[in-house]
Amino acid sequence: MTKKNTFEATPEQITEWKRKHGSVFVIEVDGRRAYVKAPDRKGLSYAATVSKGTDAMEFNSAILNSCWLEGDAEIKTDDRLFLGVAEKLDQIIETAEAEIKKL
């Protein structure tokens, strides 16, 4: 049986993170939590650079590390947990709806 660390942020921590970073998310996997902020352009650019645009795992690792606020550190080191979180990382990238009009 795997030990579950289950870090839980306080409401005060979450409020402070939101004040500082805007959107904050919790990703849960196998009883563990990762608290992350939405990536900014700098973080996305870094992830694209280190992954050379072709290594999805390196991209996900860079996004997780650059967006990590707090949580169960085992998520970063246990491949099974990391892969579970990696499947959800695309959902923390926030975009605005844009329109294009031909003039």
C-alpha positions as CSV (number, residue, x, y, z in Angstrom):
1,M,0.0,0.0,0.0
2,T,1.3,3.4,-1.0
3,K,1.6,6.1,1.7
4,K,-0.6,9.1,1.0
5,N,0.9,12.4,2.1
6,T,-2.2,14.5,1.2
7,F,-1.0,18.0,1.6
8,E,-4.0,20.3,2.1
9,A,-3.7,24.1,1.6
10,T,-5.5,26.3,4.1
11,P,-8.2,28.7,2.8
12,E,-5.8,31.5,3.7
13,Q,-3.0,30.1,1.5
14,I,-5.4,29.7,-1.4
15,T,-6.6,33.3,-1.0
16,E,-3.1,34.5,-1.0
17,W,-2.1,32.4,-4.0
18,K,-5.2,33.8,-5.9
19,R,-4.2,37.3,-5.0
20,K,-0.7,36.8,-6.2
21,H,-1.2,34.5,-9.2
22,G,-4.8,34.8,-10.4
23,S,-6.2,31.4,-11.1
24,V,-5.2,28.5,-8.8
25,F,-6.0,24.9,-9.3
26,V,-5.7,21.7,-7.3
27,I,-5.0,18.5,-9.2
28,E,-5.6,15.3,-7.2
29,V,-4.1,11.9,-8.0
30,D,-4.2,8.8,-5.9
31,G,-4.9,10.7,-2.7
32,R,-2.3,13.3,-3.3
33,R,-2.6,17.0,-4.3
34,A,-0.7,19.4,-6.4
35,Y,-1.6,23.1,-6.1
36,V,-0.7,24.9,-9.3
37,K,-1.2,28.3,-10.9
38,A,-2.0,28.9,-14.5
39,P,1.1,29.2,-16.7
40,D,2.1,32.5,-18.1
41,R,3.7,33.1,-21.5
42,K,7.2,32.9,-20.0
43,G,6.4,29.5,-18.5
44,L,4.9,28.2,-21.7
45,S,7.9,29.5,-23.7
46,Y,10.3,27.8,-21.3
47,A,8.5,24.5,-21.5
48,A,8.4,24.7,-25.3
49,T,12.2,25.5,-25.3
50,V,13.3,22.7,-23.0
51,S,11.0,20.1,-24.7
52,K,12.3,21.3,-28.1
53,G,8.6,21.1,-29.2
54,T,8.7,17.3,-29.5
55,D,9.1,15.9,-26.0
56,A,5.7,15.9,-24.3
57,M,7.0,14.6,-21.0
58,E,9.6,17.3,-20.7
59,F,7.0,19.9,-21.6
60,N,4.7,18.6,-18.9
61,S,7.5,18.5,-16.4
62,A,8.5,22.0,-17.1
63,I,4.9,23.2,-16.9
64,L,4.4,21.4,-13.6
65,N,7.6,22.8,-12.1
66,S,7.0,26.4,-13.2
67,C,3.4,26.4,-12.0
68,W,3.8,24.4,-8.8
69,L,2.7,26.3,-5.7
70,E,2.6,23.5,-3.1
71,G,1.6,19.9,-2.7
72,D,2.8,16.4,-2.2
73,A,6.3,16.4,-3.7
74,E,6.0,12.7,-4.6
75,I,3.9,13.8,-7.5
76,K,7.0,15.3,-9.1
77,T,9.1,12.1,-8.6
78,D,6.8,9.1,-8.9
79,D,6.2,8.4,-12.6
80,R,2.8,7.0,-12.1
81,L,1.6,10.0,-10.1
82,F,3.3,12.4,-12.5
83,L,1.7,10.8,-15.5
84,G,-1.7,11.1,-13.9
85,V,-1.2,14.8,-13.3
86,A,0.3,15.4,-16.7
87,E,-3.0,14.3,-18.3
88,K,-4.7,17.3,-16.7
89,L,-2.1,20.0,-17.2
90,D,-3.6,21.2,-20.5
91,Q,-6.7,22.2,-18.5
92,I,-4.8,24.9,-16.5
93,I,-3.8,26.8,-19.6
94,E,-6.3,29.6,-19.8
95,T,-7.1,31.5,-23.0
96,A,-9.5,34.2,-24.0
97,E,-12.0,33.6,-26.8
98,A,-10.8,35.5,-29.9
99,E,-12.7,36.4,-33.1
100,I,-11.3,37.0,-36.5
101,K,-13.1,39.1,-39.1
102,K,-12.1,39.5,-42.7
103,L,-12.1,43.1,-43.7
